[in-house]
Amino acid sequence: MPVRTQRPCRAQGCRQLHRNGNGHCDAHAELAAEKSKAWATRKGSGRGGRPWRRLRDQILKRDGYLCKCDNCVALGRILEADEVDHIVALAQGGTDLPSNLRAINKHCHKAKTLIESRMRKK
């Protein structure tokens, strides 16, 4: 297998040559680990990125930041919504259209998802 060409370290001010795949010399390898960890946990990672966040904010605003799950609507219960739910799950053929989305409280969402997963297993 061919040997990688040597490149300068990406750490500011360091010009040490290396062959590491992370872009940093052995002395600055922890910087690469910190950057990759920060990248994985930063806002925007996960489902859809910016387009999903914009759609999510639109749905929450449309529903007045109140939970619109079937139980809360039927009981007239008022709970703050902090998540957006697909009425028909994507796995069941649902879409990301606003007509298939509603604001939901995280506890209601967890309960709904649990019920749906149990139904799929049968």
N, C-alpha and C positions, 0 to 999 in steps of 0.2 A: 504494500500500500504506500502511495507517495506521501512524503512528509509535507505538512502544511508550511506555507511560506511564513516567515517571521513578520510580525506587524507590531507597531508601537501600541503601548497600553492606552486605553481610552480614559484612564484617570487623568484629571487635569494636572498638567505639569510633569507627568511621568512619561518618559520616552524609552522605557525599558522594552526591549523586543521580546515577544512571546509567540507561542504557537497554540494557545488556548482558544477554544471555541467561544468562550464567553466574552472575549474582547479585552480582558484585563490580564495583567501579568500575575504571577503567583502572589506577589506582595499585596495586590489589590483585588484578589478574587472575592473577598467578602463584599466589596462594593457591588459586584455583579450579582451576588446572591440577594443583597438588599434591594437592588433595583428590580429584579425579577419578582421578589415577594411584594414589593409596592405595586408593581404592574398588575399582579393577580388580584389585589384587594382594592384597587382604585375604583372610584365611582364610574359607572359606565360599563364595567365588565359584566358579563352575564347576558341575560336575554335581550337581544336586539340593540343594545347600546342607545345612542341618542334618539333615533326614531321612536323606539319603544318608550323611552322616558317622556318624550313629547306627547305621544298618544296617551300614555298613562296619566299625565297631568291633565290632558284634555278631558278624559273620562271622569277623573276625580272632580274636576271643576263642574262638569255637566251634571253630575249626581249630587252636587252640593257637599262633597266630602262626607256623605252619610252612607252607611251600609245599606245596600239594596238587595241583599240575599233574600231568598224566599221566606225564611223563618222571620227575619226582622220585619219584612213588609207585611206578612200575615199577622204578626203579633203587634204591629205598630210600635216596635221597639226602635229606639234611636241610639245608634252606635256610630262612633267616628270611623270612617273608612280610611284605611292606610294602604290598601292593595287594590289591584284590579283583577277581576276574575273573568275567565271565558265562560259564558253561559253554556255553550256547547264546547267541550274540550277539543283542543287541536287534534288530539289522538282519535277523536270520534268524528272528525271531519269539520270541526269548527274553524272559524277564520279570525283574523285580527281586525275585522271591520267593527266600527263603533257600535253597530247594532247587536253584536255578539259579546260586547264587553260591558261590565258593570263594576261600580265601586263596591268594595266589600271589606269588612273588618277582618284582621288577620286570624282571629279565633274562629270566626264563621268560615273563613276560607279553608282553614285547616280541617275543620269538621266536614265540610263539603267534599274536600279532596279525599278524606279517609273513606267516606261513604262511597264515592265514585270508584276508588281503588278496590273496595270490597265487592262491589257489583261486577267489576271486570273479571275478578278471580273466579266467579261462579260460572 
